[in-house]
Amino acid sequence: MSVPKLRFKEFDESWSQAILDDLAEVERGKFSVRPRNDPRYFGGKMPFVQTGDVTGSDVYLKSFSQTLNEDGIKVSKVFPEDTILITIAANIGDTTITQYPVACPDSVVAIQPKKELTNTIFLKNVIDLQKDFLDSQATQNAQKNINLQVLKPLELIVPSLKQQTKIASFLYVVDEKISQLTQKHALLSQYKQGMMQKLFSQQIRFKADDGSEFGEWEEKTLIDSVDTNIKWSFTGGPFGSNLKSEDYTELGIRIIQLQNIGDGAFLNDYKIYTSPEKANELLSCNIYPDEILISKMGDPVARCCIVPKHHDRYVMCSDGIRLVVDKKNYSSIFMFYQINYQDFRQSASDVSTGSTRKRIGLSDLKQLPIKAPCLEEQTKIANFLSAIDKKIEVVAQQIEQAKHWKKGLLQQMFV
């Protein structure tokens, strides 16, 4: 008998096997126009929901980036509210539920539940549990994708509609909590961006501890912030030929790759190493905790992070730039925020080269303009923004914990 480990006490019947095509109408989206960005079909009132819109949503569709006009609707396909959308290209198996009619291209499949057989929220969650399986069925061409021949016969195990509805109501409460945390995270992030705008444009100024006004900010260039007493305090990573894949080791000195340099954060997922001997050979490309690491490559170009304290030292990748600031006159944290501020980003983008992916050279980067208040005011700004970041990080951890808890719950509540 197929029964879940965790269930509501009023239900004791076994769950039965079904295929997705029996529980819902499964149709692929459509947009037959080439080129796809032909402006004659856009700019109307019909939401045109694409893969990125689905991936960026929660239980319900959050937003959409484009709309279709009447001509666009004629060459697309419109689906009603309460339809499950699932991505079948690039990001396989991401889902969301519509709350209004939408049109979709062929990279999105619409699943319209048969109301007499299944509950929409329940069906979305049971499909979500199949994400890894769907991804494993993807064919790899220019990008990963699956088709209706994979989705329609997808085997699912489901209880009665009454039990589905009970489970769905419970999961809705869980999802609402995650949604509230996600919204809180977004609002804190927006608040931080707004405060950075006001602080770096000097609309808001801090005062000294004795209540006096700080002096005017000075116009400098990035190279002015460098500690010239430290060797290789502003330098790039090794040439590719100096650090090859055969230099990688299972353990040793960690190499910080481009994908570790997030947008204002160090991303700790991707880990490769080299030997201490190789790291010593590349001593000019070593970087240390609490220093600033800037990316030469987009996206976005010149984003930076603070090197974490996971190890005593690291080796930079070829597209990294080490910045050690002069601590007598500059705060590392203040400079970290200023480099990630929109004005500095724009200046970096303006002098970058490359059309598909921008790159900035060391000589151009060092001449980019910065504005510097006195060290005391820098420290106050750095402390203020760091406090907001800590709140954002706490909420981010709460979101991950809630999602992890829900995943464990689903594994016990579903067969």
N, C-alpha and C positions, 0 to 999 in steps of 0.2 A: 504494500500500500504506500502511495506517495504522499507523505505528509511532512510539513516543515518542522524544524526543531522548536520554533517559537510560534505560538498561535493564540488567538483569542479563545477563551474557554468555552464560549457558546458554539463553537464550530468543531465538529469532529469528523466530517466527511473527508475522504481522500481527494487529492487533486488529480486532474486528468490531463492527458497530453493533447496538445492542439498545435496546429501550424499557424503562423502569422496570417497567412492568406485566408484562413477560415474565420479569424477574429476581426479582420479589418479589410477595408479596401486599400490596396497598396499601389500607388501610382507615382511614376517619376515626374518631376517637374519638366518644364519645357521653356526654351527661349531660342527660337530658330534663326534669329537674325545674325548675320556675320557682316562686319565685325560686331562683336558683342557690345561694344561701347558706343554704338551709333546713337547720337544724341536725339535723333528724331523720335525715339521710342520712350524716352525718359521724361521725368518732370511732371507727372500727373499725380493722382491721388491714391493709386493702388500700391501698397507696400510690395517691394520686390525683395524677397528674403533670400540671401545667399549664404554660402557655407560659413563665412565668418560671423554672420549675424546669429546663426544657430549656435556655433561654438561659444560665442560670447554671452549667451543667455543662460538663465537658470531653468527652473521648471517651466516658466512661461517666457515667451519671446519678449526680450527687453526692448529691442530697438531694431531699426533697419536703416541701411545706408543709402538706399535708392528707392525711387518710386517709378511706376510706369504710367504712361498716358493711355488713352483709348487705343491707339495704334499698337502700343507695347503689349496691352492686355490680349490683343488678337493673336500675337505670335508667342504668347506664354500660356501658362495654365494656372487658373485660380482655384484655391482650396478654401473651404469654409473655416469658421472658428472651431475650436476644439479638435484641431487636427494635430497629430504628432508629426513634426518634421525631423528627419534624420539625414545626416550628411553621409554621402557615399563616395566622396573624393577628398583626397588630402587627409583631413581629420576624419577618420572612419568612425561612424557610430555615435556621434554627438547628437543629442536630441533636445527638443523643446516643444512646448504646446502653444498653439496660436489662440489668441483671444479675439481675433477679428479676421476677416478674409484677407488672404495674401496670395501673391503670385510667386512662383519659384522657378529657377533654372533647372537643368537636368542634373546638376550636381547635388540636388536635394530630392529626397523621396518623401511624399506625403502619405501618412498612414491614418486613415479615417476609421476609428473604431466602430464596430457594429454594436449599437447601444444595448441591444437585447442580450449580448454575449459577454461584453467586457467593459470595464471602467477605464477611462482615458488615462488617469494618473497611475492606476495600477499597471496598465499595459506599458506606459512609458518606463516605469521602474523595472519591469521584468525584461524589457528590451535593453535597458541600460546594463543589466547584468550580463548581457551577451556581447558587450563591446569588444572584449579581448578576442572572442571567437570570430566576430565579424572582421576584425582587423587581420586575423590570421588567414581569412579567406580572400583577402584583397589581392588583385593582380597588380604587378609593378610595371607600369609603362613609363610615361613621362612623370606620372605621379600615381600613388596608390589609389585604387578604386574598387568598389564592388558594384553589383547590378541587381536587378529584380530577381534574377535566378538564384541569388544567394538569400535575399530577404524574404521572398514569398514563402518558401518552404521552411523557414526558420522554425525549429521545434521549440515549443514553450510548454511549461506545465502550469496549469491555472486551476484555481478553485471555483466555486460557484460565484455568480455575480454578486450576491449578497455579501459573501466574504471578501471579495475583491473591493467592494465599496467600503467596507469597514477598514481594511488595510490601507486603502487610498486616503481615507479621512485622517488616519493616524499619521501617515507619511506626509500629508499636506501640512500638518502642524510642525513636523520636523523641518520640512523644506522652508516653511515660513520663518523659522528661527534662523536658518542658514541665510535666507534672503535678507533678513533684518541686519544680520552681521555684515553681509556683503555690502548693503547700502551704507552702513556705518563706516565701513572701510573706505568706500568711495567718497563719502562726505568729508572724512578726515583728510584724504588725499587731496581733494579739491581745496579744502581749507589751507593745507600746507602750500599748495601752489599759489593761492591767493596771497598768503603771507609772504612768500618769497618775492612775489611781484612788488608788494608794498615795501618790503625791507630793502631790496636791491635797487629799487627806484628812489629810495629814501623818502617815501611818503610817510613812513613810520620810522622814528629814530629812538633808540634807547638813550637813557641818560646815565651818567656816571653814578657810582654808589653815593656820592655826596650831593647828588641832585643837579650837578652842573651839566651844561651841554658839552657834547663831544665836538671836536673840530670837523672841518670839511673832509670829505673823502678825496683821496688822491687818485689821479688817473695814472695807471701803470700798465705794463705788459706782463704776460705770464712769466717770462724769464726773470722779472724783477723779484718774484716771490721765492726763487730758488736759493737753497743754502749752498753757496759756492765753496764752503769749507769742507763739504762732503763730496768725495769722489763719485762720479757718475750719478749726481743728484738729479740730472735731467737728461735721460738717455732712453733710447729705444731698445727693443728686444733683439735677439740674434738674427742674422740672416738665416733663411731656411736651410741653406747648405751646412750651417754650423750646428743645427739641431734637427736631426732626422729621426724617422720612426724607429730605426735600429738603435737609437740612443735611449729609447724608452725602457724603463725597468718596472718590475712589479711593485717595488717599494723604493724609497730613497728620498730625493728632494723633489717636492711637487712642482710641476710646471703649470703656471696659470695660463690657460688657453683663452682665446677670444670669447668663447661661449661662457666663460666664467665671469666676464665683465658685463654685469647687468646694467640696467638703466638706473644708476644710482645705488646699486647693490651688488655685493659679491654673490655669485650663484655657485653653490658648493657641490652641485650634482656631478659634474664631469671631472674625473680625476685621472691624471696620468703623472708619471714620475720619471726621473732620470737619476743616474748614480751621483753620489757626492763628488766623485772625480770629475764627471762631466760638468756638474754645477760649478766646481772650482775653475774649470777651464773657461767657463762663461761667466766669470765673476762680475764683469761689467754689466751683465744682464740679470744679476740677482736683485731681488726686491724683498723688503722686510715688513713685518707687521706695522700697522698704523701709517704706512706711507700711502700715497695716492697713485693709483694705476689708471692711466688714460688709454682709451682705445683709439688707434689710428683709423679704424674702419667703422662704417655704419653697421647696423642701424640703431641709434643715431651715431654719427661720427662724433668723436671727442667726448663720449659719455665716460664717466669715471666711477670708481669705487674705492673704498678704503680697504687695504689689504688686511685680511683677518689674522687672528692670533692662533690659528690652527697649527701652524708650524713656525719654527724659528726663522726660516728663510724660504724663498721660492726662486724659481727661474721664470722670467717673463717669456711669453711667446713673441714671435717676430712682430706682431702688430700691437704690442703693448708699449707704453711709455711710462717710465718711472719718474715721479715728481716728489722730491723731498723739499719741503718748504723751510725757509729761514724762520725758525721758531721765535727769534727775538722780535720779529716784526709781523709774522703771519701765523694765523691759526690754521692747522691742517684741515680741521672740520669746516671752518668758514670757507676755505678755498675749495673743498670738496663740493659744498653747496653752490658756490659761485660758478664753478666749472659746469655743473649740471643745470644751471639756471638758463632760461630760454635765450637771453641776450648773448651769452657766451656761445651757446650751441649754434645760434644763427651766424655769429661771426666765424665759427669754425666751418660751418657748412658753406659759407660764401667763398672761402679760399680753398675748399676741398676740390679734388679732381675725381673724375669717374662719373659715368651716367647711371649705370645700373646699381652700383654700390660705391658710395663715396669713400675717399681716403684722404687723410691730411698728413702732410710731412712734418717732421720735427722742426724744421726751420720756420715753417708757417705758423705752427702751433705756438712757438715761443714768443712770437710777436703779437699774438692776439691781445686785445685790450682787456684790462680788468680794472675794477675800482676798489680801493682799499681804505677803509677807515682805520683808526688806531687799533692796536691789538686788543685793548679792553672792550671796545665796541664789537670787534670781530668775535670775541669770546662770548659776549652776551647773545649775539645773533646765532652763533653756532649752538649754544646751549638751548636756546629757544626752539630752533628747528629740530635739534636732536630729541627734545622732549616730545615733539609731535610725532617724530618717526618712531619713537618707542611705543607710543599709543597705537600707531598704525600697525606695528609689528605684533603687539598683543592681540589686536583684533584679527590679524591674519592667522595667528596661531589658533585662535578660537574657531575660526572658519574651518581650518584644516582638521582640528579635533572633532568638530561637529560632522564634517564629511566622513571622517574615518569611522566615527561612531555609527553613522547612518549606514555605511557600507557593511559594517559588521552585523548590523541589525537586519539588513536586506538578506544577507547570506543565511540568517537563521529563520527569517519570516517567509522566504521563498524556497521552493523545492528546486 
